[in-house]
Amino acid sequence: QVQLVESGGGLVQAGGSLRLSCAASGSIFSIDVMGWIRQAPGQQRELVAGITSGGSTNYGDSVKGRFTISRGNAKNTVYLQMNSLKPEDTAVYYCYVESHLGLRYWGQGTQVSVSS
């Protein structure tokens, strides 16, 4: 089992920045991929970004060039630096991890709201 605790959400004006953090505990030796997805009201979940244990990253098209994902030195923490935020970035952001066996675990979500 892996437990995830997210932090860093909040309200920001358009053009501003926020940094989300997610710390994993439990069976962290099994973690391969860490990442973020988001869900806005009435919309489907959308991949924001992911990063593998080897450091490879991928981003959703809507955030490329604005968001940066990274992992901490201990590899059990993942960060999402969000710059040039837009109102359409408003959503609940969920941290997730995938184990080497393909199991996925989710955080409780953190709200990001961007005002115009």
N, C-alpha and C positions, 0 to 999 in steps of 0.2 A: 504494500500500500504506500501511496505517496500523498502527502498533504501539501496544499498550496495556499499561501497567504499573499494576497495582492495589496498594493498600496499605491498612492500617487494620483488617483483620479481627482476630479474637481471641475470647477467652472472657470473658463478662460475666454477671453475675447478672441475673435477671429484674428489670425495672424500670430497668435501667441504660441507658447510652448508648454508642454507638460512631460513629465517623465514618470512612467509606470514601472513599478518593481514587483517581482514575484519571487518569493522564496519557497523552495521545496524542502520538505523534511520527510523522514521515513526511509523507504527503500530507494534512496537517491542513487545508489550504485547502478540501478537498473535503467536510469534515465538516458534516453538517446536524444530525442528532439524536445525542445522547449519552444513555446510560441504564444501567440495571442490571436484570438478571434474576437469579433465584435458583433453585436446585434442591436440594431435600432428598432424602435417600436414598429410593429407591423411588417418587419422585414426579416429575411432569412439571415442566418449567421454567415459572416463573411470572414475569410482568412485575412488577417492583417499582416502577420509576419511569423516566420519560424526560423529556428537555428538549430543545427545538429551539434552533436558532441564534438564533431570535427571542425565546427566553425562555419559550415556552409549555411548560407541564408537564402530565404526567398520571401518575397513581398507580394501583397495584393496590388493589383494595378493602380488602384485609387490612392495608394499611399507611397508609391515608389518616388524616391527623391525627397520625400518629406519626413519619413519615419526611419529610424535606425534601431535595429534589434541587436542586443549584445548579451553575452553571458559573463557572469562574474568569474573570478579566478578559481573559486571553489566549485564551479560548474553546476551548483544547485540554485543559482539565482539567475533570473533573466530580467533584462531591462528593455523598455521600449521608450526611446526618445522621440517625441512627437513635436515636430516644428511646423510652422506655417499652417496651423490648424484652421480648419474650415467648419462652418456650421454643419455640413454633412458628415463630419467626423463624430458628431454627437451619437453616443451609443453606450451600452454597457460593454466593457472590455473584459474578456475572460482569459486568464492564463491557462495554458494546458501543457502537459508533458506527455510524451509517448515513451514507453519503455522499449527495450530491445526486443521484447516479445510482442510488441504491438498493442499493449494495453495503454489506454488513454485516461488521464485523470484531469479534472477541471478545478479551477478556483471558484470562489463564490461570486466573482464579478466586481468590477469597480466602475462607477459612473463617470463618464467624461461628457461634459456639456460645453459646447462652443457657441457663444453668442455672436450675433452679427453686428 
